[in-house]
Amino acid sequence: MAEKNQPLAYEEIPEEPEPFMQQLLDNPWMLLFLGVVVPTVLYLIWGVMEIVSVPIAP
Protein backbone atom coordinates (compact mmCIF):
# COMPACT_ATOMS: atom_id res chain seq x y z
CA MET A 1 0.00 0.00 0.00
CA ALA A 2 2.87 2.36 0.68
CA GLU A 3 4.14 1.86 -2.87
CA LYS A 4 1.02 3.43 -4.41
CA ASN A 5 1.56 6.71 -2.55
CA GLN A 6 5.17 7.06 -3.65
CA PRO A 7 5.85 9.79 -6.24
CA LEU A 8 6.75 8.62 -9.69
CA ALA A 9 10.39 8.36 -10.59
CA TYR A 10 11.72 10.82 -13.17
CA GLU A 11 11.88 8.12 -15.84
CA GLU A 12 8.22 7.19 -15.36
CA ILE A 13 6.84 10.69 -16.03
CA PRO A 14 5.68 10.85 -19.66
CA GLU A 15 7.24 13.78 -21.51
CA GLU A 16 4.90 16.24 -23.17
CA PRO A 17 5.69 17.25 -26.75
CA GLU A 18 7.20 20.71 -27.20
CA PRO A 19 4.72 23.33 -28.40
CA PHE A 20 5.11 24.51 -32.00
CA MET A 21 6.07 28.07 -31.07
CA GLN A 22 8.81 26.82 -28.74
CA GLN A 23 10.23 24.65 -31.52
CA LEU A 24 10.10 27.63 -33.89
CA LEU A 25 11.79 30.05 -31.48
CA ASP A 26 14.48 27.50 -30.57
CA ASN A 27 15.52 27.11 -34.22
CA PRO A 28 17.87 29.95 -35.28
CA TRP A 29 17.82 28.94 -38.96
CA MET A 30 14.04 29.12 -39.10
CA LEU A 31 14.14 32.54 -37.42
CA LEU A 32 16.70 33.72 -39.99
CA PHE A 33 14.58 32.37 -42.84
CA LEU A 34 11.43 34.03 -41.54
CA GLY A 35 13.29 37.27 -40.84
CA VAL A 36 14.34 37.46 -44.50
CA VAL A 37 11.26 36.04 -46.22
CA VAL A 38 8.47 37.86 -44.34
CA PRO A 39 9.75 41.42 -44.99
CA THR A 40 10.59 40.52 -48.60
CA VAL A 41 7.08 39.22 -49.29
CA LEU A 42 5.46 42.19 -47.54
CA TYR A 43 7.53 44.72 -49.51
CA LEU A 44 6.77 42.91 -52.77
CA ILE A 45 3.04 42.99 -52.04
CA TRP A 46 3.29 46.66 -51.02
CA GLY A 47 5.17 47.48 -54.25
CA VAL A 48 2.61 45.70 -56.42
CA MET A 49 -0.21 47.54 -54.66
CA GLU A 50 1.55 50.88 -55.27
CA ILE A 51 2.07 50.10 -58.96
CA VAL A 52 -1.54 49.02 -59.41
CA SER A 53 -2.80 52.19 -57.68
CA VAL A 54 -1.02 54.53 -60.14
CA PRO A 55 -3.67 56.02 -62.43
CA ILE A 56 -3.41 55.35 -66.14
CA ALA A 57 -2.38 58.45 -68.13
CA PRO A 58 -4.99 59.59 -70.66
Predicted model as a PDB file, atoms N, CA, C, CB and O in Angstrom, pLDDT in the B-factor column:
MODEL        1                                                                  
ATOM      1  N   MET A   1       0.812  -1.185   0.000  1.00 50.00           N  
ATOM      2  CA  MET A   1       0.000   0.000   0.000  1.00 50.00           C  
ATOM      3  C   MET A   1       0.861   1.257   0.000  1.00 50.00           C  
ATOM      4  CB  MET A   1      -0.927  -0.006   1.190  1.00 50.00           C  
ATOM      5  O   MET A   1       0.478   2.270  -0.584  1.00 50.00           O  
ATOM      6  N   ALA A   2       1.997   1.202   0.636  1.00 52.00           N  
ATOM      7  CA  ALA A   2       2.874   2.361   0.683  1.00 52.00           C  
ATOM      8  C   ALA A   2       3.449   2.665  -0.700  1.00 52.00           C  
ATOM      9  CB  ALA A   2       4.004   2.133   1.691  1.00 52.00           C  
ATOM     10  O   ALA A   2       3.777   3.816  -0.990  1.00 52.00           O  
ATOM     11  N   GLU A   3       3.572   1.662  -1.545  1.00 56.00           N  
ATOM     12  CA  GLU A   3       4.143   1.861  -2.872  1.00 56.00           C  
ATOM     13  C   GLU A   3       3.232   2.719  -3.753  1.00 56.00           C  
ATOM     14  CB  GLU A   3       4.398   0.513  -3.541  1.00 56.00           C  
ATOM     15  O   GLU A   3       3.738   3.446  -4.608  1.00 56.00           O  
ATOM     16  N   LYS A   4       1.948   2.665  -3.580  1.00 63.00           N  
ATOM     17  CA  LYS A   4       1.022   3.431  -4.411  1.00 63.00           C  
ATOM     18  C   LYS A   4       1.108   4.930  -4.128  1.00 63.00           C  
ATOM     19  CB  LYS A   4      -0.402   2.946  -4.190  1.00 63.00           C  
ATOM     20  O   LYS A   4       0.831   5.742  -5.010  1.00 63.00           O  
ATOM     21  N   ASN A   5       1.488   5.301  -2.910  1.00 65.00           N  
ATOM     22  CA  ASN A   5       1.560   6.711  -2.550  1.00 65.00           C  
ATOM     23  C   ASN A   5       2.911   7.334  -2.883  1.00 65.00           C  
ATOM     24  CB  ASN A   5       1.273   6.879  -1.081  1.00 65.00           C  
ATOM     25  O   ASN A   5       3.087   8.543  -2.732  1.00 65.00           O  
ATOM     26  N   GLN A   6       3.846   6.543  -3.322  1.00 65.00           N  
ATOM     27  CA  GLN A   6       5.173   7.059  -3.654  1.00 65.00           C  
ATOM     28  C   GLN A   6       5.098   7.890  -4.938  1.00 65.00           C  
ATOM     29  CB  GLN A   6       6.192   5.895  -3.813  1.00 65.00           C  
ATOM     30  O   GLN A   6       4.379   7.523  -5.867  1.00 65.00           O  
ATOM     31  N   PRO A   7       5.834   9.005  -4.998  1.00 63.00           N  
ATOM     32  CA  PRO A   7       5.854   9.790  -6.239  1.00 63.00           C  
ATOM     33  C   PRO A   7       6.542   9.008  -7.353  1.00 63.00           C  
ATOM     34  CB  PRO A   7       6.569  11.144  -6.018  1.00 63.00           C  
ATOM     35  O   PRO A   7       7.387   8.148  -7.102  1.00 63.00           O  
ATOM     36  N   LEU A   8       6.169   9.318  -8.557  1.00 59.00           N  
ATOM     37  CA  LEU A   8       6.746   8.624  -9.693  1.00 59.00           C  
ATOM     38  C   LEU A   8       8.208   9.012  -9.855  1.00 59.00           C  
ATOM     39  CB  LEU A   8       5.961   8.934 -10.973  1.00 59.00           C  
ATOM     40  O   LEU A   8       8.602  10.144  -9.577  1.00 59.00           O  
ATOM     41  N   ALA A   9       8.992   8.064 -10.304  1.00 61.00           N  
ATOM     42  CA  ALA A   9      10.389   8.360 -10.588  1.00 61.00           C  
ATOM     43  C   ALA A   9      10.454   9.230 -11.842  1.00 61.00           C  
ATOM     44  CB  ALA A   9      11.220   7.047 -10.769  1.00 61.00           C  
ATOM     45  O   ALA A   9       9.500   9.286 -12.618  1.00 61.00           O  
ATOM     46  N   TYR A  10      11.574   9.899 -12.030  1.00 63.00           N  
ATOM     47  CA  TYR A  10      11.722  10.820 -13.171  1.00 63.00           C  
ATOM     48  C   TYR A  10      11.517  10.094 -14.498  1.00 63.00           C  
ATOM     49  CB  TYR A  10      13.112  11.485 -13.149  1.00 63.00           C  
ATOM     50  O   TYR A  10      10.942  10.654 -15.431  1.00 63.00           O  
ATOM     51  N   GLU A  11      11.985   8.856 -14.584  1.00 63.00           N  
ATOM     52  CA  GLU A  11      11.876   8.117 -15.838  1.00 63.00           C  
ATOM     53  C   GLU A  11      10.423   7.736 -16.157  1.00 63.00           C  
ATOM     54  CB  GLU A  11      12.742   6.861 -15.777  1.00 63.00           C  
ATOM     55  O   GLU A  11      10.082   7.526 -17.320  1.00 63.00           O  
ATOM     56  N   GLU A  12       9.588   7.648 -15.152  1.00 68.00           N  
ATOM     57  CA  GLU A  12       8.219   7.192 -15.364  1.00 68.00           C  
ATOM     58  C   GLU A  12       7.274   8.311 -15.793  1.00 68.00           C  
ATOM     59  CB  GLU A  12       7.699   6.553 -14.110  1.00 68.00           C  
ATOM     60  O   GLU A  12       6.159   8.036 -16.235  1.00 68.00           O  
ATOM     61  N   ILE A  13       7.704   9.578 -15.668  1.00 70.00           N  
ATOM     62  CA  ILE A  13       6.840  10.690 -16.029  1.00 70.00           C  
ATOM     63  C   ILE A  13       6.849  10.828 -17.557  1.00 70.00           C  
ATOM     64  CB  ILE A  13       7.306  12.019 -15.333  1.00 70.00           C  
ATOM     65  O   ILE A  13       7.910  11.032 -18.148  1.00 70.00           O  
ATOM     66  N   PRO A  14       5.700  10.721 -18.192  1.00 70.00           N  
ATOM     67  CA  PRO A  14       5.678  10.851 -19.659  1.00 70.00           C  
ATOM     68  C   PRO A  14       5.992  12.292 -20.058  1.00 70.00           C  
ATOM     69  CB  PRO A  14       4.294  10.420 -20.235  1.00 70.00           C  
ATOM     70  O   PRO A  14       5.460  13.238 -19.478  1.00 70.00           O  
ATOM     71  N   GLU A  15       6.862  12.446 -21.053  1.00 81.00           N  
ATOM     72  CA  GLU A  15       7.236  13.776 -21.511  1.00 81.00           C  
ATOM     73  C   GLU A  15       6.173  14.323 -22.455  1.00 81.00           C  
ATOM     74  CB  GLU A  15       8.610  13.747 -22.205  1.00 81.00           C  
ATOM     75  O   GLU A  15       5.663  13.606 -23.316  1.00 81.00           O  
ATOM     76  N   GLU A  16       5.850  15.590 -22.284  1.00 87.00           N  
ATOM     77  CA  GLU A  16       4.897  16.238 -23.169  1.00 87.00           C  
ATOM     78  C   GLU A  16       5.643  16.736 -24.398  1.00 87.00           C  
ATOM     79  CB  GLU A  16       4.158  17.404 -22.448  1.00 87.00           C  
ATOM     80  O   GLU A  16       6.802  17.135 -24.286  1.00 87.00           O  
ATOM     81  N   PRO A  17       5.015  16.723 -25.560  1.00 89.00           N  
ATOM     82  CA  PRO A  17       5.692  17.253 -26.749  1.00 89.00           C  
ATOM     83  C   PRO A  17       5.870  18.760 -26.636  1.00 89.00           C  
ATOM     84  CB  PRO A  17       4.902  16.906 -28.025  1.00 89.00           C  
ATOM     85  O   PRO A  17       5.055  19.449 -26.023  1.00 89.00           O  
ATOM     86  N   GLU A  18       6.952  19.268 -27.239  1.00 89.00           N  
ATOM     87  CA  GLU A  18       7.196  20.706 -27.197  1.00 89.00           C  
ATOM     88  C   GLU A  18       6.159  21.419 -28.050  1.00 89.00           C  
ATOM     89  CB  GLU A  18       8.627  21.041 -27.683  1.00 89.00           C  
ATOM     90  O   GLU A  18       5.807  20.933 -29.124  1.00 89.00           O  
ATOM     91  N   PRO A  19       5.667  22.556 -27.594  1.00 91.00           N  
ATOM     92  CA  PRO A  19       4.723  23.326 -28.405  1.00 91.00           C  
ATOM     93  C   PRO A  19       5.394  23.824 -29.685  1.00 91.00           C  
ATOM     94  CB  PRO A  19       4.162  24.516 -27.598  1.00 91.00           C  
ATOM     95  O   PRO A  19       6.615  23.969 -29.742  1.00 91.00           O  
ATOM     96  N   PHE A  20       4.586  24.080 -30.704  1.00 90.00           N  
ATOM     97  CA  PHE A  20       5.106  24.507 -32.005  1.00 90.00           C  
ATOM     98  C   PHE A  20       5.900  25.800 -31.906  1.00 90.00           C  
ATOM     99  CB  PHE A  20       3.967  24.681 -32.993  1.00 90.00           C  
ATOM    100  O   PHE A  20       6.975  25.917 -32.494  1.00 90.00           O  
ATOM    101  N   MET A  21       5.375  26.776 -31.162  1.00 91.00           N  
ATOM    102  CA  MET A  21       6.065  28.067 -31.072  1.00 91.00           C  
ATOM    103  C   MET A  21       7.413  27.926 -30.372  1.00 91.00           C  
ATOM    104  CB  MET A  21       5.196  29.087 -30.330  1.00 91.00           C  
ATOM    105  O   MET A  21       8.354  28.642 -30.714  1.00 91.00           O  
ATOM    106  N   GLN A  22       7.529  27.030 -29.410  1.00 92.00           N  
ATOM    107  CA  GLN A  22       8.814  26.821 -28.740  1.00 92.00           C  
ATOM    108  C   GLN A  22       9.800  26.199 -29.714  1.00 92.00           C  
ATOM    109  CB  GLN A  22       8.649  25.924 -27.487  1.00 92.00           C  
ATOM    110  O   GLN A  22      10.969  26.583 -29.733  1.00 92.00           O  
ATOM    111  N   GLN A  23       9.355  25.252 -30.520  1.00 91.00           N  
ATOM    112  CA  GLN A  23      10.233  24.651 -31.516  1.00 91.00           C  
ATOM    113  C   GLN A  23      10.696  25.701 -32.520  1.00 91.00           C  
ATOM    114  CB  GLN A  23       9.519  23.496 -32.238  1.00 91.00           C  
ATOM    115  O   GLN A  23      11.857  25.713 -32.927  1.00 91.00           O  
ATOM    116  N   LEU A  24       9.773  26.586 -32.917  1.00 89.00           N  
ATOM    117  CA  LEU A  24      10.104  27.629 -33.886  1.00 89.00           C  
ATOM    118  C   LEU A  24      11.122  28.603 -33.307  1.00 89.00           C  
ATOM    119  CB  LEU A  24       8.838  28.383 -34.319  1.00 89.00           C  
ATOM    120  O   LEU A  24      12.105  28.932 -33.971  1.00 89.00           O  
ATOM    121  N   LEU A  25      10.905  29.068 -32.084  1.00 90.00           N  
ATOM    122  CA  LEU A  25      11.786  30.049 -31.485  1.00 90.00           C  
ATOM    123  C   LEU A  25      13.125  29.457 -31.056  1.00 90.00           C  
ATOM    124  CB  LEU A  25      11.111  30.680 -30.307  1.00 90.00           C  
ATOM    125  O   LEU A  25      14.083  30.203 -30.853  1.00 90.00           O  
ATOM    126  N   ASP A  26      13.212  28.151 -30.915  1.00 93.00           N  
ATOM    127  CA  ASP A  26      14.478  27.500 -30.566  1.00 93.00           C  
ATOM    128  C   ASP A  26      15.339  27.224 -31.797  1.00 93.00           C  
ATOM    129  CB  ASP A  26      14.210  26.196 -29.824  1.00 93.00           C  
ATOM    130  O   ASP A  26      16.494  26.820 -31.656  1.00 93.00           O  
ATOM    131  N   ASN A  27      14.809  27.430 -32.991  1.00 93.00           N  
ATOM    132  CA  ASN A  27      15.518  27.109 -34.218  1.00 93.00           C  
ATOM    133  C   ASN A  27      16.048  28.403 -34.858  1.00 93.00           C  
ATOM    134  CB  ASN A  27      14.589  26.340 -35.203  1.00 93.00           C  
ATOM    135  O   ASN A  27      15.273  29.142 -35.466  1.00 93.00           O  
ATOM    136  N   PRO A  28      17.353  28.689 -34.733  1.00 95.00           N  
ATOM    137  CA  PRO A  28      17.875  29.948 -35.284  1.00 95.00           C  
ATOM    138  C   PRO A  28      17.795  30.024 -36.802  1.00 95.00           C  
ATOM    139  CB  PRO A  28      19.304  30.135 -34.858  1.00 95.00           C  
ATOM    140  O   PRO A  28      17.646  31.118 -37.347  1.00 95.00           O  
ATOM    141  N   TRP A  29      17.888  28.911 -37.494  1.00 95.00           N  
ATOM    142  CA  TRP A  29      17.824  28.938 -38.964  1.00 95.00           C  
ATOM    143  C   TRP A  29      16.423  29.286 -39.441  1.00 95.00           C  
ATOM    144  CB  TRP A  29      18.255  27.583 -39.551  1.00 95.00           C  
ATOM    145  O   TRP A  29      16.255  29.998 -40.431  1.00 95.00           O  
ATOM    146  N   MET A  30      15.422  28.784 -38.736  1.00 94.00           N  
ATOM    147  CA  MET A  30      14.045  29.123 -39.102  1.00 94.00           C  
ATOM    148  C   MET A  30      13.770  30.593 -38.826  1.00 94.00           C  
ATOM    149  CB  MET A  30      13.043  28.241 -38.332  1.00 94.00           C  
ATOM    150  O   MET A  30      13.080  31.253 -39.603  1.00 94.00           O  
ATOM    151  N   LEU A  31      14.308  31.112 -37.721  1.00 94.00           N  
ATOM    152  CA  LEU A  31      14.145  32.536 -37.423  1.00 94.00           C  
ATOM    153  C   LEU A  31      14.821  33.394 -38.486  1.00 94.00           C  
ATOM    154  CB  LEU A  31      14.717  32.864 -36.036  1.00 94.00           C  
ATOM    155  O   LEU A  31      14.268  34.413 -38.901  1.00 94.00           O  
ATOM    156  N   LEU A  32      16.011  32.993 -38.930  1.00 96.00           N  
ATOM    157  CA  LEU A  32      16.703  33.723 -39.989  1.00 96.00           C  
ATOM    158  C   LEU A  32      15.894  33.685 -41.273  1.00 96.00           C  
ATOM    159  CB  LEU A  32      18.103  33.140 -40.224  1.00 96.00           C  
ATOM    160  O   LEU A  32      15.734  34.708 -41.939  1.00 96.00           O  
ATOM    161  N   PHE A  33      15.386  32.513 -41.622  1.00 96.00           N  
ATOM    162  CA  PHE A  33      14.583  32.366 -42.839  1.00 96.00           C  
ATOM    163  C   PHE A  33      13.342  33.252 -42.782  1.00 96.00           C  
ATOM    164  CB  PHE A  33      14.176  30.897 -43.039  1.00 96.00           C  
ATOM    165  O   PHE A  33      13.038  33.963 -43.740  1.00 96.00           O  
ATOM    166  N   LEU A  34      12.631  33.207 -41.666  1.00 94.00           N  
ATOM    167  CA  LEU A  34      11.425  34.027 -41.535  1.00 94.00           C  
ATOM    168  C   LEU A  34      11.754  35.513 -41.511  1.00 94.00           C  
ATOM    169  CB  LEU A  34      10.664  33.646 -40.273  1.00 94.00           C  
ATOM    170  O   LEU A  34      10.992  36.328 -42.031  1.00 94.00           O  
ATOM    171  N   GLY A  35      12.888  35.870 -40.907  1.00 95.00           N  
ATOM    172  CA  GLY A  35      13.291  37.269 -40.841  1.00 95.00           C  
ATOM    173  C   GLY A  35      13.650  37.844 -42.200  1.00 95.00           C  
ATOM    174  O   GLY A  35      13.586  39.058 -42.390  1.00 95.00           O  
ATOM    175  N   VAL A  36      14.022  37.004 -43.138  1.00 97.00           N  
ATOM    176  CA  VAL A  36      14.336  37.464 -44.496  1.00 97.00           C  
ATOM    177  C   VAL A  36      13.110  37.379 -45.395  1.00 97.00           C  
ATOM    178  CB  VAL A  36      15.485  36.636 -45.094  1.00 97.00           C  
ATOM    179  O   VAL A  36      12.844  38.297 -46.170  1.00 97.00           O  
ATOM    180  N   VAL A  37      12.367  36.292 -45.296  1.00 97.00           N  
ATOM    181  CA  VAL A  37      11.258  36.039 -46.224  1.00 97.00           C  
ATOM    182  C   VAL A  37      10.056  36.937 -45.933  1.00 97.00           C  
ATOM    183  CB  VAL A  37      10.834  34.571 -46.151  1.00 97.00           C  
ATOM    184  O   VAL A  37       9.468  37.492 -46.861  1.00 97.00           O  
ATOM    185  N   VAL A  38       9.682  37.090 -44.663  1.00 97.00           N  
ATOM    186  CA  VAL A  38       8.469  37.858 -44.341  1.00 97.00           C  
ATOM    187  C   VAL A  38       8.579  39.316 -44.798  1.00 97.00           C  
ATOM    188  CB  VAL A  38       8.199  37.807 -42.832  1.00 97.00           C  
ATOM    189  O   VAL A  38       7.655  39.799 -45.452  1.00 97.00           O  
ATOM    190  N   PRO A  39       9.665  40.046 -44.487  1.00 98.00           N  
ATOM    191  CA  PRO A  39       9.749  41.424 -44.990  1.00 98.00           C  
ATOM    192  C   PRO A  39       9.809  41.486 -46.521  1.00 98.00           C  
ATOM    193  CB  PRO A  39      10.976  42.115 -44.403  1.00 98.00           C  
ATOM    194  O   PRO A  39       9.236  42.391 -47.128  1.00 98.00           O  
ATOM    195  N   THR A  40      10.497  40.531 -47.142  1.00 98.00           N  
ATOM    196  CA  THR A  40      10.586  40.519 -48.600  1.00 98.00           C  
ATOM    197  C   THR A  40       9.212  40.374 -49.226  1.00 98.00           C  
ATOM    198  CB  THR A  40      11.499  39.390 -49.074  1.00 98.00           C  
ATOM    199  O   THR A  40       8.865  41.115 -50.145  1.00 98.00           O  
ATOM    200  N   VAL A  41       8.434  39.435 -48.739  1.00 98.00           N  
ATOM    201  CA  VAL A  41       7.085  39.219 -49.290  1.00 98.00           C  
ATOM    202  C   VAL A  41       6.209  40.448 -49.034  1.00 98.00           C  
ATOM    203  CB  VAL A  41       6.430  37.949 -48.663  1.00 98.00           C  
ATOM    204  O   VAL A  41       5.465  40.868 -49.920  1.00 98.00           O  
ATOM    205  N   LEU A  42       6.289  41.025 -47.838  1.00 98.00           N  
ATOM    206  CA  LEU A  42       5.460  42.191 -47.539  1.00 98.00           C  
ATOM    207  C   LEU A  42       5.824  43.377 -48.429  1.00 98.00           C  
ATOM    208  CB  LEU A  42       5.604  42.578 -46.067  1.00 98.00           C  
ATOM    209  O   LEU A  42       4.934  44.073 -48.918  1.00 98.00           O  
ATOM    210  N   TYR A  43       7.127  43.619 -48.648  1.00 98.00           N  
ATOM    211  CA  TYR A  43       7.534  44.719 -49.508  1.00 98.00           C  
ATOM    212  C   TYR A  43       7.146  44.466 -50.962  1.00 98.00           C  
ATOM    213  CB  TYR A  43       9.032  44.941 -49.399  1.00 98.00           C  
ATOM    214  O   TYR A  43       6.792  45.404 -51.676  1.00 98.00           O  
ATOM    215  N   LEU A  44       7.207  43.224 -51.406  1.00 98.00           N  
ATOM    216  CA  LEU A  44       6.772  42.912 -52.767  1.00 98.00           C  
ATOM    217  C   LEU A  44       5.278  43.184 -52.943  1.00 98.00           C  
ATOM    218  CB  LEU A  44       7.085  41.446 -53.105  1.00 98.00           C  
ATOM    219  O   LEU A  44       4.862  43.775 -53.939  1.00 98.00           O  
ATOM    220  N   ILE A  45       4.483  42.753 -51.975  1.00 98.00           N  
ATOM    221  CA  ILE A  45       3.038  42.993 -52.038  1.00 98.00           C  
ATOM    222  C   ILE A  45       2.754  44.490 -51.994  1.00 98.00           C  
ATOM    223  CB  ILE A  45       2.309  42.272 -50.877  1.00 98.00           C  
ATOM    224  O   ILE A  45       1.905  44.985 -52.736  1.00 98.00           O  
ATOM    225  N   TRP A  46       3.460  45.210 -51.130  1.00 97.00           N  
ATOM    226  CA  TRP A  46       3.287  46.655 -51.023  1.00 97.00           C  
ATOM    227  C   TRP A  46       3.655  47.337 -52.347  1.00 97.00           C  
ATOM    228  CB  TRP A  46       4.148  47.217 -49.868  1.00 97.00           C  
ATOM    229  O   TRP A  46       2.951  48.242 -52.797  1.00 97.00           O  
ATOM    230  N   GLY A  47       4.748  46.907 -52.965  1.00 96.00           N  
ATOM    231  CA  GLY A  47       5.165  47.482 -54.245  1.00 96.00           C  
ATOM    232  C   GLY A  47       4.164  47.226 -55.347  1.00 96.00           C  
ATOM    233  O   GLY A  47       3.877  48.119 -56.144  1.00 96.00           O  
ATOM    234  N   VAL A  48       3.627  46.020 -55.405  1.00 97.00           N  
ATOM    235  CA  VAL A  48       2.614  45.697 -56.419  1.00 97.00           C  
ATOM    236  C   VAL A  48       1.365  46.536 -56.193  1.00 97.00           C  
ATOM    237  CB  VAL A  48       2.262  44.189 -56.386  1.00 97.00           C  
ATOM    238  O   VAL A  48       0.768  47.021 -57.154  1.00 97.00           O  
ATOM    239  N   MET A  49       0.959  46.716 -54.941  1.00 96.00           N  
ATOM    240  CA  MET A  49      -0.214  47.543 -54.657  1.00 96.00           C  
ATOM    241  C   MET A  49       0.025  48.990 -55.079  1.00 96.00           C  
ATOM    242  CB  MET A  49      -0.567  47.479 -53.163  1.00 96.00           C  
ATOM    243  O   MET A  49      -0.887  49.633 -55.600  1.00 96.00           O  
ATOM    244  N   GLU A  50       1.230  49.513 -54.866  1.00 96.00           N  
ATOM    245  CA  GLU A  50       1.549  50.884 -55.274  1.00 96.00           C  
ATOM    246  C   GLU A  50       1.519  51.021 -56.795  1.00 96.00           C  
ATOM    247  CB  GLU A  50       2.928  51.300 -54.734  1.00 96.00           C  
ATOM    248  O   GLU A  50       1.005  52.009 -57.318  1.00 96.00           O  
ATOM    249  N   ILE A  51       2.060  50.049 -57.497  1.00 94.00           N  
ATOM    250  CA  ILE A  51       2.070  50.104 -58.962  1.00 94.00           C  
ATOM    251  C   ILE A  51       0.655  50.023 -59.515  1.00 94.00           C  
ATOM    252  CB  ILE A  51       2.929  48.966 -59.539  1.00 94.00           C  
ATOM    253  O   ILE A  51       0.316  50.730 -60.464  1.00 94.00           O  
ATOM    254  N   VAL A  52      -0.158  49.179 -58.938  1.00 94.00           N  
ATOM    255  CA  VAL A  52      -1.541  49.025 -59.406  1.00 94.00           C  
ATOM    256  C   VAL A  52      -2.349  50.287 -59.118  1.00 94.00           C  
ATOM    257  CB  VAL A  52      -2.207  47.802 -58.738  1.00 94.00           C  
ATOM    258  O   VAL A  52      -3.276  50.605 -59.864  1.00 94.00           O  
ATOM    259  N   SER A  53      -2.014  51.009 -58.050  1.00 95.00           N  
ATOM    260  CA  SER A  53      -2.800  52.186 -57.684  1.00 95.00           C  
ATOM    261  C   SER A  53      -2.442  53.435 -58.505  1.00 95.00           C  
ATOM    262  CB  SER A  53      -2.610  52.480 -56.214  1.00 95.00           C  
ATOM    263  O   SER A  53      -3.129  54.451 -58.395  1.00 95.00           O  
ATOM    264  N   VAL A  54      -1.394  53.380 -59.314  1.00 93.00           N  
ATOM    265  CA  VAL A  54      -1.022  54.527 -60.141  1.00 93.00           C  
ATOM    266  C   VAL A  54      -2.059  54.660 -61.252  1.00 93.00           C  
ATOM    267  CB  VAL A  54       0.428  54.365 -60.731  1.00 93.00           C  
ATOM    268  O   VAL A  54      -2.323  53.700 -61.977  1.00 93.00           O  
ATOM    269  N   PRO A  55      -2.650  55.859 -61.388  1.00 91.00           N  
ATOM    270  CA  PRO A  55      -3.668  56.018 -62.426  1.00 91.00           C  
ATOM    271  C   PRO A  55      -3.058  55.964 -63.832  1.00 91.00           C  
ATOM    272  CB  PRO A  55      -4.414  57.339 -62.231  1.00 91.00           C  
ATOM    273  O   PRO A  55      -1.915  56.365 -64.050  1.00 91.00           O  
ATOM    274  N   ILE A  56      -3.850  55.460 -64.766  1.00 89.00           N  
ATOM    275  CA  ILE A  56      -3.411  55.354 -66.142  1.00 89.00           C  
ATOM    276  C   ILE A  56      -3.488  56.739 -66.783  1.00 89.00           C  
ATOM    277  CB  ILE A  56      -4.271  54.318 -66.927  1.00 89.00           C  
ATOM    278  O   ILE A  56      -4.492  57.440 -66.655  1.00 89.00           O  
ATOM    279  N   ALA A  57      -2.397  57.130 -67.485  1.00 86.00           N  
ATOM    280  CA  ALA A  57      -2.385  58.446 -68.134  1.00 86.00           C  
ATOM    281  C   ALA A  57      -3.326  58.452 -69.335  1.00 86.00           C  
ATOM    282  CB  ALA A  57      -0.950  58.825 -68.577  1.00 86.00           C  
ATOM    283  O   ALA A  57      -3.386  57.479 -70.086  1.00 86.00           O  
ATOM    284  N   PRO A  58      -4.058  59.545 -69.513  1.00 83.00           N  
ATOM    285  CA  PRO A  58      -4.991  59.593 -70.657  1.00 83.00           C  
ATOM    286  C   PRO A  58      -4.279  59.826 -71.964  1.00 83.00           C  
ATOM    287  CB  PRO A  58      -6.026  60.680 -70.454  1.00 83.00           C  
ATOM    288  O   PRO A  58      -4.920  59.892 -73.013  1.00 83.00           O  
TER     289      PRO A  58                                                      
ENDMDL                                                                          
END                                                                             
